[in-house]
Structure formats: C-alpha cells, structure tokens
Amino acid sequence: MSIGISFEHVAKVFGPKLGTVWPLLDTGLSKAEILARTNHVVAMNDVTLDIAAGEIFAVMGASGSGKSTLIRLINLLIRPSRGTISVGGQDLTALDDAALRAFRRATFGMVFQGFGLLPHKSVRDNVAFPLRIQGIDAGERRKRADQWIERVGLRDFAAALPRELSGGMQQRVGLARALVGDPPVLLMDEPLAALDPITRRDMQDEILRLQAELKKTVVLITHDPAEALRLADHLAVMRDGTVVQVGRRDDVVSRPADDGVAAFVRGFAQGKGG
C-alpha cells in the first residue's frame, strides 16, 4: 500500500510574534527582509505541493532553502505555522498528540544522514527497534528483522555492532530499520551524503531496486542534483523557503523555471550526473 502527501499553503516561521510576520509575507517581503525587520526566521512560505502515492519525490536546494524543514513537517516533527498537511487524506494538523504518535508509527519510516543507529545494539536489534516500540513480540521481531537484514545484503552481520560496519553497511541497516514495519511512506533526509561516491552509487542502486518491488511513497531530501535526477520520478527545487519549480526530472533539466534552477542542474544536464 502507498499513500499520497499534500501541502496546502504551508508556512513555517520561527519566532514568538507571528502576527507581525504575516502582513509582511503577504506583501511580498523576502526572508532576509523579514528577518531584519522582525527577527523572525521564515523557514517555509506558502508551499502547496502534491506528492503522488508510490513515487520517489526528491526535494533539492542549497543549504537553508527549506528542504529539511519540509520533511520534518510531513510527519509533524515540527508543526506548521499556518496551512494544512495531509497524508493519505488525513489532515495531520487536526490530530491530537496521542493520535499523531499512533499515525507516525503506522505510516512513516525514516532514513537519516548520520545513520542514527544505536551503537550498543546489534544490527538485528537496530533493525527490530521500530517493532519493539510497536509492542511486537520478540520472536516476530527477530524473524522480520532477519528477513530485512537479508534483503539488504547483510545476512552475515546480524550480530555485529554498528562500529564493525562500513558506512555503506550502516546505511543498509538504516534502510532495513525504516522498512521493517512496512510503512507506506519513507522519509529520507540526505541519506547518502556521508558516503563515498562509489558506495553512494551502490546505495542509489539499492534504493531503486527496493522501490521497484515495494512502491513506497518516498520523499528524498538532497542537495545533489545528480542524485535527485537519478532517483526521482518528480522533484521540487526550493529556494529561501519557497518552491520555485516542481516537475518531472527531465522537464526540470530541459525547462528550468529560472536562471537559479538552471545553474543548479547544469552539471547533470552536461552529463556529469551519471
């Protein structure tokens, strides 16, 4: 099963007096101007976006563009200042804390840039950890963890500790952990940024192989245009907290919305992205 994600006029502003910010945003002041006038940080402004069920959707942009804010808004690790976020038709902003926690457990898997593994636990226990949180019994946890450890090519390392693994192997553990509970949505925040180029390419292949089988809704955050354009069905380019272009990967390369997007994807368009 896969489900879609929708943003409707979503904004996220950090600061105590949001009422001072909205009139300035609505008149078109920039993020920098609002910071100078109000000392509030506009992390995202008026984002409306639809992510289709079962696709890999990449969000790319330079540092500070808002892409990491966007992925944290999807599962409401941070709450929007205004606007609504719906996942599978459920408006997450309408849920109370208990309902939101239950929805997160059932819906989202997440892969982190820094692997996020528990250093004192084995590969098997790391992969099984989401199932433990869900209250699944030990025998079933072990069975499902071992199935996923084998699927990501680490069958001989189930008892190993994270420090005994290479970076690529650790990220395979992270991928297995994110998928062990069969969530319909996979959130990946710069998941391959810490890897060397060869290992990174291998992990891209692994993501594509698993996606061909599983058809999850995958949101991939990356600053690397080559990675976004290799993996994604659709992508969004962000700048200063706004989405400046959304489209199929080939359309973004061949018809960039402005000179900034053109510069961002130029390396791939010239054949450097692989």
C-alpha positions as a Python dict, from the first residue, in 0.01 Angstrom:
ca = {
    (1, 'M'): (0, 0, 0),
    (2, 'S'): (118, 354, -73),
    (3, 'I'): (-42, 689, 5),
    (4, 'G'): (-5, 1045, -115),
    (5, 'I'): (103, 1362, 64),
    (6, 'S'): (-39, 1713, 20),
    (7, 'F'): (73, 2054, 141),
    (8, 'E'): (-180, 2338, 123),
    (9, 'H'): (-38, 2690, 167),
    (10, 'V'): (202, 2573, 437),
    (11, 'A'): (427, 2821, 614),
    (12, 'K'): (672, 2774, 899),
    (13, 'V'): (804, 3075, 1085),
    (14, 'F'): (1028, 3061, 1391),
    (15, 'G'): (968, 3341, 1642),
    (16, 'P'): (725, 3446, 1916),
    (17, 'K'): (509, 3706, 1737),
    (18, 'L'): (379, 3550, 1418),
    (19, 'G'): (113, 3815, 1380),
    (20, 'T'): (382, 4067, 1292),
    (21, 'V'): (512, 3844, 1011),
    (22, 'W'): (202, 3753, 807),
    (23, 'P'): (128, 4104, 673),
    (24, 'L'): (489, 4139, 562),
    (25, 'L'): (491, 3799, 393),
    (26, 'D'): (162, 3872, 223),
    (27, 'T'): (303, 4193, 73),
    (28, 'G'): (595, 4000, -76),
    (29, 'L'): (885, 4087, 153),
    (30, 'S'): (1177, 3847, 132),
    (31, 'K'): (1300, 3610, 401),
    (32, 'A'): (1603, 3835, 461),
    (33, 'E'): (1390, 4149, 488),
    (34, 'I'): (1154, 3989, 738),
    (35, 'L'): (1446, 3868, 949),
    (36, 'A'): (1591, 4221, 951),
    (37, 'R'): (1258, 4383, 1043),
    (38, 'T'): (1114, 4133, 1290),
    (39, 'N'): (1393, 3895, 1397),
    (40, 'H'): (1174, 3605, 1284),
    (41, 'V'): (1303, 3327, 1057),
    (42, 'V'): (1082, 3227, 766),
    (43, 'A'): (1179, 2863, 710),
    (44, 'M'): (895, 2799, 464),
    (45, 'N'): (638, 3020, 297),
    (46, 'D'): (315, 2933, 114),
    (47, 'V'): (412, 2587, -7),
    (48, 'T'): (141, 2399, -195),
    (49, 'L'): (257, 2060, -314),
    (50, 'D'): (118, 1717, -405),
    (51, 'I'): (331, 1403, -381),
    (52, 'A'): (172, 1106, -555),
    (53, 'A'): (132, 767, -391),
    (54, 'G'): (406, 523, -484),
    (55, 'E'): (657, 767, -631),
    (56, 'I'): (1003, 885, -534),
    (57, 'F'): (976, 1260, -490),
    (58, 'A'): (1302, 1449, -444),
    (59, 'V'): (1332, 1789, -281),
    (60, 'M'): (1656, 1966, -361),
    (61, 'G'): (1809, 2302, -296),
    (62, 'A'): (2105, 2474, -139),
    (63, 'S'): (2164, 2485, 236),
    (64, 'G'): (1896, 2697, 402),
    (65, 'S'): (1647, 2652, 121),
    (66, 'G'): (1385, 2488, 345),
    (67, 'K'): (1411, 2129, 230),
    (68, 'S'): (1487, 1981, 573),
    (69, 'T'): (1203, 2186, 722),
    (70, 'L'): (970, 2036, 462),
    (71, 'I'): (1049, 1675, 553),
    (72, 'R'): (1007, 1744, 925),
    (73, 'L'): (670, 1898, 855),
    (74, 'I'): (549, 1587, 672),
    (75, 'N'): (537, 1385, 994),
    (76, 'L'): (487, 1694, 1214),
    (77, 'L'): (815, 1668, 1399),
    (78, 'I'): (764, 2041, 1371),
    (79, 'R'): (419, 2190, 1328),
    (80, 'P'): (330, 2438, 1055),
    (81, 'S'): (264, 2798, 1149),
    (82, 'R'): (-25, 2800, 901),
    (83, 'G'): (-163, 2576, 631),
    (84, 'T'): (-250, 2205, 631),
    (85, 'I'): (-57, 1886, 567),
    (86, 'S'): (-246, 1572, 468),
    (87, 'V'): (-108, 1218, 439),
    (88, 'G'): (-334, 956, 288),
    (89, 'G'): (-622, 1203, 316),
    (90, 'Q'): (-568, 1256, 691),
    (91, 'D'): (-511, 1616, 796),
    (92, 'L'): (-225, 1573, 1041),
    (93, 'T'): (-271, 1920, 1187),
    (94, 'A'): (-613, 1808, 1318),
    (95, 'L'): (-473, 1519, 1525),
    (96, 'D'): (-405, 1541, 1897),
    (97, 'D'): (-67, 1427, 2028),
    (98, 'A'): (-167, 1067, 2101),
    (99, 'A'): (-334, 1019, 1763),
    (100, 'L'): (-38, 1179, 1588),
    (101, 'R'): (208, 941, 1758),
    (102, 'A'): (-1, 642, 1653),
    (103, 'F'): (-26, 772, 1297),
    (104, 'R'): (352, 825, 1278),
    (105, 'R'): (425, 470, 1397),
    (106, 'A'): (192, 320, 1138),
    (107, 'T'): (281, 545, 846),
    (108, 'F'): (642, 663, 838),
    (109, 'G'): (986, 511, 811),
    (110, 'M'): (1285, 744, 819),
    (111, 'V'): (1645, 717, 699),
    (112, 'F'): (1891, 967, 843),
    (113, 'Q'): (2210, 1119, 704),
    (114, 'G'): (2413, 1020, 1010),
    (115, 'F'): (2271, 664, 1011),
    (116, 'G'): (2117, 713, 1360),
    (117, 'L'): (2198, 360, 1476),
    (118, 'L'): (2208, 261, 1842),
    (119, 'P'): (2582, 198, 1892),
    (120, 'H'): (2548, -57, 2174),
    (121, 'K'): (2294, -275, 1992),
    (122, 'S'): (2349, -534, 1722),
    (123, 'V'): (2240, -497, 1362),
    (124, 'R'): (1945, -725, 1437),
    (125, 'D'): (1836, -522, 1739),
    (126, 'N'): (1873, -194, 1550),
    (127, 'V'): (1655, -320, 1264),
    (128, 'A'): (1397, -463, 1506),
    (129, 'F'): (1379, -147, 1719),
    (130, 'P'): (1066, 3, 1549),
    (131, 'L'): (885, -327, 1602),
    (132, 'R'): (977, -322, 1971),
    (133, 'I'): (822, 26, 2001),
    (134, 'Q'): (507, -113, 1838),
    (135, 'G'): (488, -385, 2104),
    (136, 'I'): (551, -680, 1869),
    (137, 'D'): (675, -993, 2049),
    (138, 'A'): (1044, -1087, 2044),
    (139, 'G'): (1013, -1389, 1816),
    (140, 'E'): (827, -1198, 1547),
    (141, 'R'): (1068, -905, 1579),
    (142, 'R'): (1366, -1133, 1520),
    (143, 'K'): (1200, -1305, 1225),
    (144, 'R'): (1109, -982, 1047),
    (145, 'A'): (1440, -816, 1126),
    (146, 'D'): (1634, -1111, 985),
    (147, 'Q'): (1423, -1105, 668),
    (148, 'W'): (1511, -741, 610),
    (149, 'I'): (1876, -786, 702),
    (150, 'E'): (1898, -1050, 431),
    (151, 'R'): (1713, -831, 180),
    (152, 'V'): (1970, -555, 217),
    (153, 'G'): (2261, -799, 185),
    (154, 'L'): (2379, -818, 547),
    (155, 'R'): (2283, -1173, 646),
    (156, 'D'): (2629, -1249, 788),
    (157, 'F'): (2633, -932, 1001),
    (158, 'A'): (2314, -967, 1206),
    (159, 'A'): (2509, -996, 1532),
    (160, 'A'): (2762, -722, 1451),
    (161, 'L'): (2772, -383, 1620),
    (162, 'P'): (2748, -66, 1409),
    (163, 'R'): (3114, 24, 1470),
    (164, 'E'): (3214, -301, 1297),
    (165, 'L'): (3044, -197, 973),
    (166, 'S'): (3142, 33, 689),
    (167, 'G'): (2941, 347, 620),
    (168, 'G'): (2754, 182, 336),
    (169, 'M'): (2670, -118, 550),
    (170, 'Q'): (2546, 107, 829),
    (171, 'Q'): (2317, 285, 587),
    (172, 'R'): (2181, -51, 470),
    (173, 'V'): (2096, -120, 833),
    (174, 'G'): (1920, 216, 848),
    (175, 'L'): (1724, 132, 535),
    (176, 'A'): (1620, -208, 673),
    (177, 'R'): (1513, -45, 1001),
    (178, 'A'): (1300, 209, 815),
    (179, 'L'): (1125, -62, 614),
    (180, 'V'): (1086, -342, 871),
    (181, 'G'): (746, -215, 985),
    (182, 'D'): (618, -191, 625),
    (183, 'P'): (533, 181, 641),
    (184, 'P'): (362, 328, 334),
    (185, 'V'): (582, 642, 345),
    (186, 'L'): (962, 652, 356),
    (187, 'L'): (1127, 982, 451),
    (188, 'M'): (1495, 1012, 356),
    (189, 'D'): (1683, 1320, 477),
    (190, 'E'): (2019, 1343, 295),
    (191, 'P'): (2055, 967, 349),
    (192, 'L'): (2364, 917, 134),
    (193, 'A'): (2552, 1242, 195),
    (194, 'A'): (2810, 1086, 428),
    (195, 'L'): (2910, 811, 185),
    (196, 'D'): (3196, 799, -64),
    (197, 'P'): (3097, 823, -434),
    (198, 'I'): (3120, 451, -512),
    (199, 'T'): (2925, 346, -202),
    (200, 'R'): (2675, 623, -269),
    (201, 'R'): (2613, 489, -620),
    (202, 'D'): (2567, 137, -482),
    (203, 'M'): (2312, 264, -229),
    (204, 'Q'): (2125, 450, -502),
    (205, 'D'): (2103, 119, -690),
    (206, 'E'): (1971, -47, -373),
    (207, 'I'): (1703, 219, -325),
    (208, 'L'): (1590, 181, -687),
    (209, 'R'): (1584, -199, -656),
    (210, 'L'): (1374, -192, -340),
    (211, 'Q'): (1140, 73, -477),
    (212, 'A'): (1073, -137, -787),
    (213, 'E'): (947, -411, -553),
    (214, 'L'): (778, -209, -279),
    (215, 'K'): (631, 101, -450),
    (216, 'K'): (654, 311, -134),
    (217, 'T'): (588, 683, -131),
    (218, 'V'): (943, 811, -87),
    (219, 'V'): (1038, 1170, -7),
    (220, 'L'): (1410, 1221, -66),
    (221, 'I'): (1586, 1535, 58),
    (222, 'T'): (1915, 1606, -118),
    (223, 'H'): (2143, 1892, -219),
    (224, 'D'): (2282, 1678, -503),
    (225, 'P'): (2102, 1734, -837),
    (226, 'A'): (2258, 1422, -990),
    (227, 'E'): (2117, 1206, -711),
    (228, 'A'): (1773, 1366, -730),
    (229, 'L'): (1757, 1333, -1105),
    (230, 'R'): (1873, 972, -1099),
    (231, 'L'): (1631, 852, -832),
    (232, 'A'): (1319, 1067, -850),
    (233, 'D'): (1001, 1047, -1056),
    (234, 'H'): (920, 1410, -971),
    (235, 'L'): (1118, 1672, -788),
    (236, 'A'): (1086, 2013, -633),
    (237, 'V'): (1353, 2281, -624),
    (238, 'M'): (1344, 2507, -317),
    (239, 'R'): (1497, 2846, -252),
    (240, 'D'): (1458, 3071, 54),
    (241, 'G'): (1171, 2864, 191),
    (242, 'T'): (964, 2857, -129),
    (243, 'V'): (919, 2601, -405),
    (244, 'V'): (1043, 2758, -727),
    (245, 'Q'): (977, 2461, -956),
    (246, 'V'): (803, 2123, -944),
    (247, 'G'): (805, 1876, -1230),
    (248, 'R'): (930, 1557, -1384),
    (249, 'R'): (1305, 1528, -1369),
    (250, 'D'): (1357, 1566, -1744),
    (251, 'D'): (1133, 1874, -1752),
    (252, 'V'): (1331, 2046, -1478),
    (253, 'V'): (1655, 1988, -1671),
    (254, 'S'): (1519, 2088, -2012),
    (255, 'R'): (1287, 2370, -1899),
    (256, 'P'): (1420, 2524, -1575),
    (257, 'A'): (1193, 2785, -1421),
    (258, 'D'): (1467, 3045, -1385),
    (259, 'D'): (1842, 3101, -1405),
    (260, 'G'): (1889, 2977, -1048),
    (261, 'V'): (1732, 2639, -1123),
    (262, 'A'): (1927, 2620, -1449),
    (263, 'A'): (2254, 2676, -1264),
    (264, 'F'): (2161, 2419, -1000),
    (265, 'V'): (2100, 2138, -1251),
    (266, 'R'): (2359, 2239, -1515),
    (267, 'G'): (2615, 1978, -1415),
    (268, 'F'): (2369, 1695, -1466),
    (269, 'A'): (2243, 1843, -1794),
    (270, 'Q'): (2601, 1843, -1924),
    (271, 'G'): (2633, 1474, -1850),
    (272, 'K'): (2818, 1498, -1518),
    (273, 'G'): (2547, 1346, -1302),
    (274, 'G'): (2584, 987, -1423),
}
